[in-house]
């Protein structure tokens, strides 16, 4: 079983890539730093609710999509 932050980060990265966005583009749209986005995608940091909402808006997906993991958790 993977840690929640790791699964969340992988899901975020997958959604970003599906939208054809670079980390730089997503970070700019979500008003966060590229470094922070990288830490989230690697499962090192977790976003606040405000940042989670900004990421969802930037990717044009419902927040719940970030928590739809391939494997059981």
OpenMM code with the backbone's topology and positions (N, CA, C; nanometers):
from openmm import Vec3, app, unit

residues = "UNK UNK UNK UNK UNK UNK UNK UNK UNK UNK UNK UNK UNK UNK UNK UNK UNK UNK UNK UNK UNK UNK UNK UNK UNK UNK UNK UNK UNK UNK UNK UNK UNK UNK UNK UNK UNK UNK UNK UNK UNK UNK UNK UNK UNK UNK UNK UNK UNK UNK UNK UNK UNK UNK UNK UNK UNK UNK UNK UNK UNK UNK UNK UNK UNK UNK UNK UNK UNK UNK UNK UNK UNK".split()
positions = [
    Vec3(0.0841, -0.1181, 0.0000),
    Vec3(0.0000, 0.0000, 0.0000),
    Vec3(0.0888, 0.1247, 0.0000),
    Vec3(0.0621, 0.2145, -0.0897),
    Vec3(0.1381, 0.3389, -0.0970),
    Vec3(0.0774, 0.4441, -0.0057),
    Vec3(0.1614, 0.5304, 0.0388),
    Vec3(0.1190, 0.6421, 0.1222),
    Vec3(0.0255, 0.7327, 0.0425),
    Vec3(-0.0706, 0.7944, 0.1101),
    Vec3(-0.1693, 0.8794, 0.0435),
    Vec3(-0.1041, 0.9925, -0.0360),
    Vec3(-0.0027, 1.0572, 0.0217),
    Vec3(0.0628, 1.1674, -0.0503),
    Vec3(0.1276, 1.1177, -0.1790),
    Vec3(0.1826, 0.9975, -0.1757),
    Vec3(0.2462, 0.9415, -0.2954),
    Vec3(0.1420, 0.9124, -0.4025),
    Vec3(0.0321, 0.8515, -0.3627),
    Vec3(-0.0744, 0.8217, -0.4597),
    Vec3(-0.1355, 0.9499, -0.5149),
    Vec3(-0.1564, 1.0470, -0.4271),
    Vec3(-0.2113, 1.1747, -0.4724),
    Vec3(-0.1176, 1.2401, -0.5735),
    Vec3(0.0102, 1.2419, -0.5428),
    Vec3(0.1083, 1.3037, -0.6318),
    Vec3(0.1123, 1.2379, -0.7681),
    Vec3(0.1073, 1.1051, -0.7690),
    Vec3(0.1079, 1.0318, -0.8962),
    Vec3(-0.0180, 1.0655, -0.9765),
    Vec3(-0.1310, 1.0717, -0.9084),
    Vec3(-0.2567, 1.1026, -0.9763),
    Vec3(-0.2532, 1.2442, -1.0342),
    Vec3(-0.2014, 1.3380, -0.9559),
    Vec3(-0.1894, 1.4754, -1.0034),
    Vec3(-0.1008, 1.4823, -1.1271),
    Vec3(0.0121, 1.4148, -1.1221),
    Vec3(0.1040, 1.4130, -1.2377),
    Vec3(0.0352, 1.3532, -1.3596),
    Vec3(-0.0378, 1.2421, -1.3403),
    Vec3(-0.1085, 1.1781, -1.4513),
    Vec3(-0.2121, 1.2723, -1.5125),
    Vec3(-0.2889, 1.3396, -1.4267),
    Vec3(-0.3899, 1.4332, -1.4771),
    Vec3(-0.3243, 1.5496, -1.5518),
    Vec3(-0.2148, 1.5994, -1.4988),
    Vec3(-0.1426, 1.7100, -1.5644),
    Vec3(-0.0951, 1.6676, -1.7032),
    Vec3(-0.0385, 1.5484, -1.7106),
    Vec3(0.0130, 1.4998, -1.8391),
    Vec3(-0.1009, 1.4731, -1.9377),
    Vec3(-0.2148, 1.4233, -1.8876),
    Vec3(-0.3305, 1.4002, -1.9748),
    Vec3(-0.3779, 1.5317, -2.0376),
    Vec3(-0.3632, 1.6392, -1.9641),
    Vec3(-0.4027, 1.7715, -2.0150),
    Vec3(-0.2939, 1.8341, -2.1023),
    Vec3(-0.1797, 1.7655, -2.1135),
    Vec3(-0.0707, 1.8155, -2.1969),
    Vec3(-0.0002, 1.9363, -2.1373),
    Vec3(0.0001, 1.9447, -2.0054),
    Vec3(0.0608, 2.0595, -1.9392),
    Vec3(0.1961, 2.0231, -1.8792),
    Vec3(0.2869, 2.1195, -1.8798),
    Vec3(0.4142, 2.1033, -1.8101),
    Vec3(0.3929, 2.1437, -1.6635),
    Vec3(0.4903, 2.1110, -1.5803),
    Vec3(0.4833, 2.1556, -1.4414),
    Vec3(0.4798, 2.3082, -1.4352),
    Vec3(0.5560, 2.3705, -1.5199),
    Vec3(0.5604, 2.5166, -1.5218),
    Vec3(0.4244, 2.5761, -1.5548),
    Vec3(0.3575, 2.5191, -1.6548),
    Vec3(0.2258, 2.5695, -1.6940),
    Vec3(0.1234, 2.5517, -1.5825),
    Vec3(0.1221, 2.4326, -1.5221),
    Vec3(0.0248, 2.4075, -1.4155),
    Vec3(0.0531, 2.4959, -1.2947),
    Vec3(0.1788, 2.5079, -1.2582),
    Vec3(0.2145, 2.5917, -1.1436),
    Vec3(0.1702, 2.7363, -1.1666),
    Vec3(0.1923, 2.7850, -1.2868),
    Vec3(0.1515, 2.9224, -1.3184),
    Vec3(0.0000, 2.9376, -1.3096),
    Vec3(-0.0734, 2.8424, -1.3659),
    Vec3(-0.2202, 2.8489, -1.3632),
    Vec3(-0.2747, 2.8400, -1.2206),
    Vec3(-0.2108, 2.7578, -1.1370),
    Vec3(-0.2579, 2.7362, -1.0003),
    Vec3(-0.1974, 2.8360, -0.9006),
    Vec3(-0.1126, 2.9254, -0.9504),
    Vec3(-0.0508, 3.0278, -0.8665),
    Vec3(0.0331, 2.9688, -0.7532),
    Vec3(0.1098, 2.8637, -0.7870),
    Vec3(0.2030, 2.8038, -0.6915),
    Vec3(0.3393, 2.7944, -0.7596),
    Vec3(0.4424, 2.7677, -0.6825),
    Vec3(0.5761, 2.7569, -0.7420),
    Vec3(0.5939, 2.6189, -0.8064),
    Vec3(0.6802, 2.6149, -0.9043),
    Vec3(0.7134, 2.4880, -0.9697),
    Vec3(0.7757, 2.3929, -0.8679),
    Vec3(0.8580, 2.4470, -0.7800),
    Vec3(0.9211, 2.3632, -0.6774),
    Vec3(0.8163, 2.2964, -0.5888),
    Vec3(0.7156, 2.3727, -0.5479),
    Vec3(0.6109, 2.3156, -0.4626),
    Vec3(0.5305, 2.2108, -0.5387),
    Vec3(0.4979, 2.2378, -0.6635),
    Vec3(0.4260, 2.1402, -0.7453),
    Vec3(0.5069, 2.0117, -0.7577),
    Vec3(0.6359, 2.0244, -0.7800),
    Vec3(0.7224, 1.9071, -0.7893),
    Vec3(0.7206, 1.8271, -0.6596),
    Vec3(0.7245, 1.8953, -0.5467),
    Vec3(0.7196, 1.8262, -0.4173),
    Vec3(0.5864, 1.7529, -0.3989),
    Vec3(0.4789, 1.8132, -0.4437),
    Vec3(0.3474, 1.7476, -0.4353),
    Vec3(0.3453, 1.6237, -0.5243),
    Vec3(0.3900, 1.6379, -0.6482),
    Vec3(0.3871, 1.5258, -0.7416),
    Vec3(0.4761, 1.4103, -0.6958),
    Vec3(0.5810, 1.4385, -0.6216),
    Vec3(0.6694, 1.3328, -0.5711),
    Vec3(0.6224, 1.2755, -0.4377),
    Vec3(0.5121, 1.3277, -0.3857),
    Vec3(0.4576, 1.2753, -0.2614),
    Vec3(0.5308, 1.3213, -0.1373),
    Vec3(0.6065, 1.4282, -0.1491),
    Vec3(0.6820, 1.4807, -0.0352),
    Vec3(0.5972, 1.5790, 0.0446),
    Vec3(0.5250, 1.6652, -0.0242),
    Vec3(0.4347, 1.7618, 0.0396),
    Vec3(0.2919, 1.7354, -0.0044),
    Vec3(0.1989, 1.7903, 0.0721),
    Vec3(0.0565, 1.7802, 0.0381),
    Vec3(0.0009, 1.9217, 0.0231),
    Vec3(-0.0922, 1.9396, -0.0677),
    Vec3(-0.1494, 2.0728, -0.0870),
    Vec3(-0.2523, 2.1061, 0.0203),
    Vec3(-0.2700, 2.2347, 0.0444),
    Vec3(-0.3796, 2.2804, 0.1308),
    Vec3(-0.5100, 2.2668, 0.0529),
    Vec3(-0.6213, 2.2867, 0.1200),
    Vec3(-0.7498, 2.2830, 0.0502),
    Vec3(-0.7556, 2.3923, -0.0569),
    Vec3(-0.7020, 2.5095, -0.0251),
    Vec3(-0.7024, 2.6195, -0.1230),
    Vec3(-0.6219, 2.5820, -0.2471),
    Vec3(-0.5044, 2.5234, -0.2262),
    Vec3(-0.4209, 2.4828, -0.3388),
    Vec3(-0.4862, 2.3696, -0.4161),
    Vec3(-0.5486, 2.2781, -0.3467),
    Vec3(-0.6199, 2.1675, -0.4112),
    Vec3(-0.7271, 2.2220, -0.5049),
    Vec3(-0.7998, 2.3209, -0.4576),
    Vec3(-0.9032, 2.3829, -0.5397),
    Vec3(-0.8421, 2.4540, -0.6617),
    Vec3(-0.7313, 2.5238, -0.6423),
    Vec3(-0.6645, 2.5928, -0.7534),
    Vec3(-0.6141, 2.4934, -0.8579),
    Vec3(-0.5603, 2.3806, -0.8112),
    Vec3(-0.5132, 2.2772, -0.9046),
    Vec3(-0.6298, 2.2203, -0.9853),
    Vec3(-0.7421, 2.1954, -0.9189),
    Vec3(-0.8599, 2.1418, -0.9874),
    Vec3(-0.9103, 2.2388, -1.0934),
    Vec3(-0.9131, 2.3662, -1.0591),
    Vec3(-0.9578, 2.4677, -1.1557),
    Vec3(-0.8612, 2.4748, -1.2733),
    Vec3(-0.7320, 2.4740, -1.2435),
    Vec3(-0.6311, 2.4828, -1.3494),
    Vec3(-0.6372, 2.3633, -1.4440),
    Vec3(-0.6696, 2.2457, -1.3893),
    Vec3(-0.6769, 2.1250, -1.4721),
    Vec3(-0.8179, 2.0993, -1.5264),
    Vec3(-0.9140, 2.1817, -1.4820),
    Vec3(-1.0538, 2.1686, -1.5236),
    Vec3(-1.1086, 2.0295, -1.4919),
    Vec3(-1.0870, 1.9877, -1.3669),
    Vec3(-1.1386, 1.8589, -1.3189),
    Vec3(-1.2010, 1.8788, -1.1809),
    Vec3(-1.2980, 1.7957, -1.1448),
    Vec3(-1.3504, 1.8017, -1.0080),
    Vec3(-1.2421, 1.7569, -0.9086),
    Vec3(-1.2432, 1.8111, -0.7893),
    Vec3(-1.1446, 1.7754, -0.6877),
    Vec3(-1.1417, 1.6250, -0.6634),
    Vec3(-1.2571, 1.5604, -0.6689),
    Vec3(-1.2623, 1.4167, -0.6405),
    Vec3(-1.1747, 1.3350, -0.7368),
    Vec3(-1.1471, 1.3874, -0.8546),
    Vec3(-1.0632, 1.3152, -0.9515),
    Vec3(-0.9218, 1.2921, -0.8988),
    Vec3(-0.8750, 1.3786, -0.8103),
    Vec3(-0.7412, 1.3617, -0.7539),
    Vec3(-0.7313, 1.2378, -0.6651),
    Vec3(-0.8451, 1.1889, -0.6199),
    Vec3(-0.8462, 1.0778, -0.5252),
    Vec3(-0.8989, 0.9479, -0.5859),
    Vec3(-0.9045, 0.9408, -0.7176),
    Vec3(-0.9447, 0.8195, -0.7878),
    Vec3(-0.8189, 0.7431, -0.8262),
    Vec3(-0.7750, 0.6546, -0.7344),
    Vec3(-0.6507, 0.5827, -0.7518),
    Vec3(-0.6740, 0.4492, -0.8221),
    Vec3(-0.5712, 0.4030, -0.8936),
    Vec3(-0.5786, 0.2749, -0.9651),
    Vec3(-0.5868, 0.1566, -0.8690),
    Vec3(-0.5126, 0.1638, -0.7585),
    Vec3(-0.5092, 0.0513, -0.6651),
    Vec3(-0.5862, 0.0839, -0.5382),
    Vec3(-0.6177, -0.0201, -0.4622),
    Vec3(-0.6896, -0.0013, -0.3357),
    Vec3(-0.6030, 0.0757, -0.2382),
    Vec3(-0.6708, 0.1546, -0.1561),
    Vec3(-0.5980, 0.2284, -0.0533),
    Vec3(-0.6620, 0.2056, 0.0785),
] * unit.nanometer
topology = app.Topology()
chain = topology.addChain("A")
for resn in residues:
    res = topology.addResidue(resn, chain)
    for name in ("N", "CA", "C"):
        topology.addAtom(name, app.Element.getBySymbol(name[0]), res)
